[in-house]
Amino acid sequence: MPYDVPLPPAGCAFDHTETRKAWQSARRRVAGGLVVCVLLTLTALAVTGLYAPQIRRAGAGVVPALFFGLLLPCALYSSIGSLRRLGRMRAVLRDNPWQSRAALRRQQGTRDPGGVPVQLMTREGGWSRALTARDPLRWYRWDPAMENGVWMAGSPASGAVVALPGGRGPMLTLERRRRDVVPPRRPQRRDLKSADAPPAG
């Protein structure tokens, strides 16, 4: 069982070798994406400048406009946001030790616009209030193995980080939910009646 993995010696979670490696791996992925984004931008600028007359004659000016006006800003926003979330995660890991928690379960039948809706098993065996778990790179990433046990650094009240025992990825930020979870809408009886009613006229 992954829950049987022993905790590292007392100290901040970021001192744990596997934890630090997992965090650095995530940062390299984001940094690599930024490098690719910059290279694509430079290439697009060069191609656009070199073939500007041909692009205008072909009526394809919308292509560079779409790239520079939509795709590039979205990619930069996503990468910079991931780096900021990784920075906050590192701050939590540096300020807190790892603790074992029995389980972190995903709430079924609900949606959370900020990440994955979850509940943490308390030390008394109950379940915590609704929380939001988020991967710094992919908001809705979830590993069902976390239902068998997790390591947690920090507190959901002020910001926490959870990972599979051993400090292995994925590492997720964990915080109290700031928005109401949106339950899937079920058709009401009056909606069904109106749908079955014959059209007027």
KAQUI-V498266 format. One record per pair of residues at least 24 apart in sequence whose ideal C-beta (glycine too) atoms are under 6 Angstrom apart, sorted by the first residue. I is the first residue (numbers start at 1). J is the second residue. Records with the same first field share a line. If there is no record, write none. Layout:
I->J / J
This chain:
2->148 / 149 / 164 / 165
3->148 / 149 / 165
5->165 / 166
7->98
10->97
12->94
13->93 / 97 / 98 / 153
14->93 / 94
16->167
18->166 / 167
19->167
22->169 / 171
27->86
30->79 / 82 / 83
33->79
34->79
37->75
82->136 / 137
85->136
86->136
89->161 / 173
92->153 / 154 / 159 / 161
93->153 / 161
96->153 / 154
98->151 / 153
99->152
101->150 / 152
103->147
104->146 / 150 / 162
105->147
106->142
110->181 / 183
111->182
112->181
115->139
116->140 / 142
117->181
130->177
131->156 / 174
132->175 / 177
133->172 / 174
134->173
135->170 / 172
141->170
143->170
